[in-house]
């Protein structure tokens, strides 16, 4: 069940000024309904994809009740690459992507320009998912999760967990991207190995460096419990989201979902 904050259900149905942010991963659909007039969160919903996107949309109370006049969809997958804006050409997008990922025939190619970072994030989404999302929301704007992170994170070292086996490590300095990579891991030890590897590459001392954490990871969970054996606890902070319902809706676990609206 979805709780609509600061609005009654009949008000939600008739309200004309919502933005809907969607985050799509392999097996999960996250939805965030935002009142554009007040820039506040009205509702958030998690739908587990068990029998396709169409069925997931039908299960969503937000989709059923609300009529957003703008929609964005962030793609959380490995089909992406970062391209210097100076050499980017839309005609060569598939070539750039093929350097890093193996593209299949049923992939729709998209990109997002990050003009303030002089970067382009090229990415792919399955044609089937693309067609179903655009049929449900013809006005949708697509963006990759990497673009949301790069555009919204402040300077410093950041780790975002997509799930219990995948993380992204991002370093920004003087508002410029220094490092970005995504890693798959099978254990807390392996995740710590990748963080140490990146720190060594960047010349960072993990005993002194402040690390901001977001995504699908728990403060008292297995991964961070292991990390805290090697990292000072006071240097490990969570990227929380500043909203009027901070104690109810706003946690580090949904950082990229909350930041998506300001990035499109």
N, C-alpha and C positions, 0 to 999 in steps of 0.2 A: 504494500500500500504506500502511496506517495502522499506526503503532507505538503499542502500548499501554504506557504508562509505569507502572512499579511494580506491574504485574499481568500474570499469564500469561493467555492467551486463555481457558482454561477457567474462570479466576476471574472474568473479565469477564462471561461468559455467565451465571454463577450469582449475581453480586453484586447485592444488592437495593436499594442506596442510591445510585444515580446520579441526577444531574440532567443533562439534555441541553439545551444552548443551541443554537438554530438562528438563522442570519441569512440572510434571503432578499432577494436583489436581482434585477434583471431577468434576469440570465443566470448566476447563481452561487448555490450553496448552501454555506454554511459551517456546520460542526458542531463543537461542543466538548462533550466528555464530562467531567463533574466528579464527583469522589468527594465526596459531601456530608458524610461523616463527618470527612474531613481537609481539606475545602475545597481540594483540589488537582486539577490537571488530569490526566486519565488519557489522553486522546487528542484530537487535532484533525484535521479532515478538510475538504478542499475538493472540491466536486463541481461541474463545469461543466454547466449545464442545456442540453442539446442536443435532447432529445426529450421534454420535459415533466417535471413534478415526480414523478410515480409512478416513472418510469424512474430519476430521480436518486436517489430513496430506495432503489430496488432495487440501485443501484450502491454504496451506502454500506455500508462494513464496520461502522461504528459502529451504524447502524440494524439491520443483520443480526445482530450479535453481542450488543449490550447490551440490557438491559431496564430503562430508566430509570423511576423511580417519579414523576418530575416532569419536565415539558418546557416550555420557553418558546421563542417565535419572535419575533425582531425583524424588522421590515419596513423595508427601506431603499429608499424611493421618494419621489416628490415629492408624493404625495397626503396631505398633512398640513397642519394649521394649529395655532397656539397660541392658546388661549382663556383669558382671565382666569377663574379659578375662581368669582369672585363673580357672574358673569353666565351661567355655563354651565348649560344644560339639555339633558339627553339627547335630549329630543324635538326640539330645534333643532339637533342635530349636523349634519345635512345642510346647513342654512342657513349655519352657521358655515364649513363646509368650502367651500361654493360661493362664498364671498367670495374665496377664494384659488386654488382649483383647479376645473377643469371635471370634474364627476363624471359618469360614464357609468352606464348602467342595471345593469351586471353587477358592481357594486362593493359589497362588504360594509363597513359603517361600524363602526369601533371607537374606543375612547378609553382614555387612561390618565390618572388624576389624579395630579398631583405636589403633594401637600398642603404639603410644606415649601417649595415655590416659588410656591404659590397659583396654579398653572396646570393646565390640562387640555390634553393633546395629543390632538387628534382626527385620525384617519387612516383611510385606505381601503386595502383589499386586494381583488384580483379575487375574485369569488365562486368561480370555478373553483379557484384556489389555496387559498382558505379551506376549501373542502369537502375537498380532497385532503389538506391538512395535518391537519384535524380528524379525518378518517377514519383516517389513519395514527397520530395521537396524540390520542385523545379528551380527554386531560387538559391539552392545551396551553394556555398563557397567551400572548396576543399583546401585543406592545409595539412602538412605533415607535422607530427608531434615534434620532430626535430626543430622545425621552424618556430613553433611555439616556445620551446625551451630557449633557443638562441635569442629570440626577440624579447622575451620577458625576464630572463634571469639577470640579476645584477652582477657586477664584477666579483670574481672569486672562483673557487672550486666547488663544483656541484655534482651530485650523484642523484640520478633519477631511476627508480626501479619500475620497469613495465610490469613485471611479475616476479615470482620467486626464482626465476632462472635467467633474467635478462636485466641488464642495467646500462645506463648511458652516463658517461663521464664528460663533463663540460667545464672548460676553463675560459673565463673572460677577463681581460685586463684592459683598462682604459677604454671600455665600451667596444673592444674588438675581440673577436673570437680567436683564442689561442689554440684551443684543442677541443675536438668533439669526436667521440667514438662510442660504439655500442658493442657490448660483450655478452655472450652467452656463458652461463656458469652452472655447475652441477652441485656446488656446495658452498657454504659460507667461506671456507678456506680459499676456494678458487676466486670468489668475488673479491676477497681481500688481496689476493695475488694481483689481480688486474688493477686495483686501485694503487698498489705499491709500484707496479710497473709504470703507470702513468705518472705518478709522483716523481719517480726516478728520471723519466724522460723530460719532465718539465723542470727538474731541479728543485722540487718542493720538499720541505721537511714535514712529514705528516704529524710529528709531535708538536709542531707549532702552527701548522696551517689550519685555518677554519674551514670546515666542510659542511656545506648545506645539503640537506637530504630531502627528497620528495618522492612521491610515488607509492607503489604497493609494497610497503615495508612497515613493520610495526616496531615501535620503540623498544618493546620488551620481547621481540621475536628472536628467532635463532640467528639470523644474519647479523643484526646489530649487537646482539649479545656477544658474538664472536669478535666483531670489530672493536668493541670497547676494551678488549684485552690489550689492544695495541694502540688505540687512539685515546687521547685525553677526552673525557666525556664533555668537558666544558667547551671543547672545540667542535663538537658535533651538534649542529642545530637543524631544526626542521624549517623548510620553506612553507610557512603558513600563508593563508590568503586573507587579506583584510576585507571583511564584509560586515554588514550590520548584523548578520546572524552567525558571527564567527564561532561561537560556542556550539552551534547546532549543525551548521552545514560545512564550515570551512576548516579543512584539515589538509595536512601535507599530502595525504593519499590522493587527493583530487586536484593537485596543483595545476597540472596542464589543462584540465577541463575548465577550471575557473579562469585561467589566463587566456584561454582561446579567443574569447569575444574581443578583447582589446588588440588581438593580433591579426584580425581580418578586416 
